[in-house]
Amino acid sequence: MPAPQAQLLQERYGAAFEFQFKTWNDSLAVLLSHRSVRSYLSKSLPAGTLELLVAAAQSASTSSNLQTWSVVAVEDRERKERLSQLAGGQAHIRQCPLFLVWLADLARLTHIATQQEQSHEGLNYLEMFLMAVVDASLAAQNAAIAAESLGLGTVYIGAMRNHPEAVATQLGLPKSVFAVFGLCVGYPDPAQPTAIKPRLPQSAVLHKEQYSLETQERAIADYNDIMTDFYASQGMDVAGNWSQHSVERIATAESLRHRARLQEVLHQLGFELR
């Protein structure tokens, strides 16, 4: 049974939430219950789970109905091992029974245009790559929500972008297809429970009529305290607060973890990005 509204809001923000909503349902409970799961049972997924998740993904919005995304489902143990190593050795990629790699895919439209002997110059522009990334992200989030509604756990793997050329080789990707991120799917290991991680207060992300940086300062300060308490409650030995961690993550090109050369890699993979 989903946790009650007040509990979920308290956990999501790490503090008492000001509002209680009269409109509430199980779908909202699933959304607010999201947590990243990094430890999975070896239990296989029921037959049809993959196809159901893809159906949910294909129910997401897509710009102009161009559907500029694809997904590669990886279940082979050895391939998951290789992808895990490319992602910095993340064990949960090896553990999960299903690893989904979500793709920005302009190859399909290129192929269709070529078959019809039509120009496809528009695919060479940054707008189309951005569209494909957005499409893939919307589709993946639908699949993640669907998985969690079935009692499964998920975690996104941005480290698919650490070594994009090697990932493309592993997955047999043609030109104009890029692995945006991965998604682990499986049954969470109850011996390794995962807590809901608090997010920034709404006053930091919700702007009414016009954007304001100045009004966020108090919210960020409060969030630093909330996250310090959260790390302590989870027994995580984390030095510094959220602001310090975030600044370290963007400090230098090296902080981007092999991804500073992404523009060069995208050109190599067939995206001109004019």
C-alpha positions in Angstrom: 0.0 0.0 0.0 1.4 3.4 -0.9 2.6 5.6 1.9 0.2 8.4 2.9 0.5 11.9 1.4 1.9 13.6 4.5 4.7 11.1 4.9 5.7 11.2 1.2 5.8 15.0 1.2 7.8 15.1 4.4 10.3 12.6 2.9 10.5 14.4 -0.5 11.4 17.7 1.1 13.0 16.6 4.3 10.8 18.9 6.2 7.1 19.4 7.0 5.3 20.4 3.8 2.9 23.4 4.1 0.1 22.0 2.0 -2.1 18.9 2.1 -3.9 18.2 -1.2 -7.5 17.1 -1.4 -6.8 15.6 -4.8 -4.7 12.5 -4.2 -4.3 9.1 -5.9 -2.0 6.1 -6.3 -0.4 7.6 -9.4 0.8 10.6 -7.3 1.9 8.3 -4.6 4.1 6.4 -7.0 5.6 9.6 -8.3 6.5 11.0 -4.9 7.8 7.6 -3.8 10.6 7.6 -6.4 14.0 6.7 -5.1 17.2 5.5 -6.8 17.8 1.7 -6.3 21.4 0.5 -6.6 21.0 -3.0 -5.2 18.9 -5.6 -7.0 17.8 -9.2 -6.5 18.7 -11.7 -9.2 15.0 -12.5 -9.7 13.9 -12.4 -13.3 11.1 -10.1 -14.4 7.7 -11.5 -15.4 7.2 -12.2 -19.1 6.0 -9.1 -21.0 7.5 -6.6 -18.6 9.9 -5.2 -21.2 7.1 -4.8 -23.7 4.8 -3.2 -21.2 7.6 -0.7 -20.2 8.2 0.2 -23.9 4.4 0.7 -24.4 4.4 3.1 -21.5 7.5 4.8 -23.0 5.8 5.2 -26.4 2.8 6.8 -24.7 5.0 9.8 -23.7 4.8 13.0 -25.7 7.1 13.3 -28.7 7.8 16.5 -30.7 5.8 16.6 -34.0 5.3 12.8 -33.6 8.8 12.3 -35.1 9.6 9.8 -32.3 13.3 10.5 -32.4 14.3 7.9 -29.8 15.0 4.2 -29.5 16.0 1.9 -26.6 18.3 -1.1 -26.4 17.3 -3.7 -23.9 20.4 -5.5 -22.5 19.9 -8.7 -20.5 23.0 -10.6 -21.5 25.3 -10.9 -18.5 28.6 -10.4 -20.4 27.3 -7.3 -22.2 26.0 -5.8 -18.9 29.4 -6.4 -17.4 31.2 -4.6 -20.2 28.7 -1.7 -20.0 29.2 -1.6 -16.2 33.0 -1.2 -16.7 32.4 1.6 -19.2 30.3 3.3 -16.6 33.0 3.2 -13.9 32.3 -0.3 -12.6 28.8 0.4 -11.3 27.7 -3.0 -9.8 24.0 -2.4 -10.2 24.3 -2.5 -14.0 25.5 -6.1 -13.6 22.9 -7.0 -10.9 19.7 -5.7 -12.5 17.9 -8.3 -14.8 17.1 -5.6 -17.3 19.3 -2.7 -18.4 17.7 -0.2 -20.8 19.9 2.2 -22.8 17.9 5.2 -24.1 19.0 6.6 -27.4 18.7 9.9 -29.2 18.0 8.4 -32.6 18.2 10.5 -35.9 19.3 7.4 -37.9 15.7 6.3 -38.5 14.6 9.6 -40.1 17.9 9.7 -42.1 17.1 6.3 -43.5 13.5 7.2 -44.3 14.5 10.3 -46.1 17.3 8.5 -48.0 14.9 5.8 -49.1 12.6 8.5 -50.5 15.5 10.3 -52.1 14.6 13.4 -50.1 16.9 15.9 -48.3 17.4 15.6 -44.6 19.6 18.7 -44.0 17.4 19.7 -41.0 18.8 16.7 -39.1 22.2 18.4 -39.0 21.1 21.1 -36.7 21.4 21.3 -32.9 17.6 21.7 -32.6 17.1 18.1 -33.9 19.6 16.6 -31.5 18.0 18.5 -28.6 14.6 17.2 -29.7 15.9 13.6 -29.8 17.4 14.0 -26.3 14.1 15.4 -25.0 12.1 12.6 -26.7 14.3 9.9 -25.2 14.1 11.5 -21.7 10.3 11.7 -21.8 10.0 8.2 -22.9 12.4 6.9 -20.3 10.7 8.7 -17.5 7.4 7.1 -18.5 9.0 3.7 -18.4 10.6 4.4 -15.0 7.3 5.4 -13.5 5.6 2.3 -15.0 8.3 0.1 -13.6 7.9 1.6 -10.1 4.2 1.2 -10.3 4.8 -2.5 -10.7 6.9 -2.6 -7.5 10.2 -2.6 -9.4 13.2 -0.3 -8.7 15.1 1.9 -11.1 18.2 4.1 -11.3 19.4 6.2 -14.2 23.0 5.8 -15.4 24.3 9.0 -16.9 27.8 7.4 -17.1 26.8 5.9 -20.4 28.2 9.2 -21.6 31.6 8.6 -20.1 32.8 6.6 -23.1 30.2 7.1 -25.8 32.2 5.6 -28.7 32.7 2.4 -26.7 29.1 2.2 -25.7 28.1 2.7 -29.3 30.3 -0.2 -30.3 28.9 -2.5 -27.6 25.3 -1.7 -28.7 26.0 -1.7 -32.5 24.8 1.9 -32.9 24.9 3.4 -36.4 25.8 7.0 -37.1 23.4 9.6 -35.8 22.4 7.5 -32.7 23.7 8.5 -29.2 23.3 6.7 -25.9 21.8 9.5 -23.6 21.7 7.4 -20.4 20.9 3.9 -19.1 18.2 2.7 -16.7 18.5 -0.2 -14.4 15.3 -2.1 -13.8 14.7 -4.9 -11.3 13.4 -6.0 -7.9 15.0 -3.9 -5.1 17.1 -6.0 -2.6 15.2 -5.6 0.7 18.5 -6.1 2.6 19.7 -2.8 1.1 16.7 -0.4 1.6 16.9 3.0 -0.1 15.4 6.2 1.3 13.7 9.0 -0.6 16.3 11.7 -1.1 15.0 15.2 -0.3 14.8 17.8 -3.1 15.3 21.5 -3.1 12.4 23.4 -1.5 9.8 24.6 -4.0 10.8 28.2 -3.3 14.1 27.4 -5.0 12.6 26.0 -8.2 9.1 27.5 -8.5 9.0 31.0 -10.0 5.8 32.9 -10.5 5.6 35.2 -13.5 9.4 35.9 -13.6 12.6 34.1 -12.6 14.5 35.2 -9.5 17.9 34.1 -8.2 17.9 36.3 -5.1 14.8 34.7 -3.6 16.5 31.2 -3.7 19.3 31.9 -1.3 17.3 31.1 1.9 15.9 28.0 0.3 19.3 26.8 -0.7 20.7 27.4 2.8 17.8 25.4 4.3 18.4 22.6 1.8 22.1 22.4 2.7 21.0 21.7 6.3 18.4 19.2 5.2 20.9 17.2 3.1 23.5 17.2 5.8 20.9 15.7 8.2 19.9 13.2 5.5 23.4 12.0 4.9 23.9 11.5 8.6 20.6 9.6 8.9 21.7 7.3 6.1 25.1 6.7 7.7 26.8 8.3 4.6 30.2 9.7 5.2 29.8 12.8 3.1 32.0 15.8 3.7 30.5 19.3 3.0 27.0 20.3 2.1 24.9 20.1 -1.1 26.2 23.5 -2.4 29.8 22.4 -1.9 29.2 19.1 -3.7 27.4 20.8 -6.6 30.2 23.4 -7.1 32.8 20.6 -7.0 30.9 18.8 -9.7 31.1 21.8 -12.1 34.5 23.2 -11.1 36.6 22.0 -14.0 36.5 20.0 -17.2 37.8 17.0 -15.3 34.9 17.3 -12.9 32.6 16.4 -15.8 34.0 12.8 -15.7 35.2 12.2 -19.2 32.3 14.2 -20.7 34.0 17.5 -21.5 34.7 16.2 -25.0 31.1 15.4 -25.8 30.8 17.9 -28.7 33.7 16.2 -30.4 32.3 12.8 -29.8 28.9 13.7 -31.2 30.5 15.0 -34.4 32.3 11.6 -34.7 29.0 9.8 -34.2 27.4 11.7 -37.1 25.7 14.7 -35.4 26.8 18.0 -37.1 25.1 20.2 -34.5 25.1 23.3 -36.7 
